[in-house]
Amino acid sequence: MKKLLTAAVLLAAGLVAYSQGTIGTVNFNNRTASGVDAKIVDASGAGLSGTDWFAQLYFAPGASAAESSLTAVALPPVNFRIGAAAGYVAVGQLGSRDLTGVAPGGDATVQIRAWNAAAGATYEVASAAANGIFGKSNLVNVKAGGGGAPPGPPTDLIGLQGFAVSGAVIPEPTTIALGLLGAGLLFLRRRN
């Protein structure tokens, strides 16, 4: 019985050790010691700050994947840091994100998307909302980290560029009124 129990424990430990490091990881930080400094700002140039904003990491397996193929990582969106650190995602030391379907050392395409929390809980909802203010980074090709036992560190998003969020362009009512007035005048002129 002791041998059977010992074998079961060793098998379980082997499975746990084997499963670690089989999913590629990246560091979901837009400011790192390795030189990433990609501040996310609003239309006025001020860094996004606090719980009024969300950011989410999107990815797809493979180098140079199409933007339309990107999906959100499993962990929920995060808010932004405040004060002098506004514009940077509030993940602290917990920035590691699993890229399901990407092996350590494998190629992945990643992107950060940000939006105002008042417009919805996801980027897709916020970008479709009339009051949505949203934006997204450039696509970044990375080699996923996380390999080995214990797993190696996640890969920083080298090449990530800062970006600004903005809303859907809705013409001012006066612009619409002037357009209608002009169309009416053209119609009258043509009629004469």
N, C-alpha and C positions, 0 to 999 in steps of 0.2 A: 504494500500500500504506500509506503514511504517513497519507493522508487517511482510509482505512478504519479504521486503528488509532486515530487521533484521535477519529473519530466514535464508535467503540465505547467508548472511555474516557469521553467526554462523556456518552454515553447511560447508562453504568453510574453515573457520578457523579450524574446527574439522578435516576435511580431511587433511589439511596441517600438523596439529599436529600429526595425526595418521600415516601419511606417513613418518615422521621423525623417524629415528631409526629403520626402518624395514629392512634395508640392513646392513649386517655386514661390519666392516671396520678393516683395519690393517694399521700400521704405516710403510710406505715404506722408512725406514731409516736403513742403515746398521751400524749406530753408535748412541746409545741412552743413556740416563741417567740411564736406567734400567739395563745396563750391556751388551747390544748388541755391539760388536766391531768386525765386519766382513769385514775387508779391502779387496778390490778387486785390484789385482796387475797384472802387465804384466809378461812375462817370466823372466825378470831380477829382479823381486821383487819390482819394483817401482809402486807406486799407480797410477791407471788410473787417468788422469787429463784432465779437460776442455772439449771442444766440439769435440775432436777427438774420443770420446767414448760415447756409449749409454748404458743405463741400463733400464730394464723393469721388472715389477713384473708380475709373472704368478701365477695362482691359479686354484684350482678345489674344489668344495664342498666335504666335507667328510674328515675324518681322514685317513691318509695313502693312499691317492688317487695315482693312477699310474701316473708317469711322463708324459706319452703319453696323458693323459686326461687334462693336464694343458692348460689354455688359458690366453692370455694377458689381464690385466685389461683394462678398457675403456680409461683411460687417456693415452696420448702418452708417449714414452720413455723420460728419462731425461738424462742430461749430468752429468759430475763428477765435484766435487769441485777441486780447484787448490791449489798450495803451500803446506803448512803443512797438509792440509785437503785432499790432493789427495788420491784417493782410496775410497772415500765416495760419495754417490750419492748426487746430488745438488737439494734436494727438500726443504731444510730448514724447516720452520714451516708448509709447505703445503704437508706433507708426507702422509696424510690420503688417502687411496685408498679403494673404494667400491668394495666389493666382491659380485657381482650380483648373486643371487641365494643362498646366505648364510645369514641366519638370525643372528642378534646379539646373541652372545653366542653359535652359531653353529660351528661345526668343519669345518676346511678348511685345505688344503695342499697348501703351497706357496713355491715359488722359485724365486730367482733373476737371471736374465740372462743378460750378458754384451757382447758387441761386438764393433769392430772398425767401426766408422761411414762411413769410406770410402768404406766399403764392402756392405753397404745397410742400408735402413731405418728400417728394422726389423731383429730380431734375425734369423728368418727362412731364409731370403735372405743372410745374412752375413755368416751363418753356411754352406750354400751351395756354396758360392763364393770361387774361387780359391785364392783370396787375403784376405779371411776372417780370422779374429782373434777373437775368441769368447770363452766363458766359462759360467758355471752356478754353482749356489750354491747347497748345499745339500737341500733336501726336508725338510720343516719345518711344523710340525702340530701345528695349533693354534686354539684357541677359539676366534672367531671374536668379536671385540668390537662394540661400536656404539649404544647399546640399551638404551632405556629410552627417556624421554622428559625433557629437551633437550637431544639429543643423547650423550652418554658417549664417552670417548676417544677411539681412535683406539688402537688395541692390538699391542704391540711391537713384533718383530720377534725373540722372545727368542729361542735360539738354532741355530740361523743362524751362519754359519761358513764362514770365508773368503775363497777366491779361486783365482786362477790365470787363465788368459786367454791365449790361445795358438792357433796357426793356424793348418791347416791340414798338416800332415807330407808328404812332397814331397821329394823324394830322390834327392840327388845332381846328376848332370849329370855324374860326375866321377864315382859315385857308379853304375849307370846304365851301363856305358861303361865297368867297371870292371866286372860286372855281365855278360854282353854279351860276353866279351873276355873269361871269365871262361867257359861259356856254349859252346862257339866255340871250346875251347881246349878239353873239355870233349867229344864233338862230334868227333873231329879228333882222339883222343885217342881210342875211341870206334870203330871207322872205321878201324883202323889198327889192 
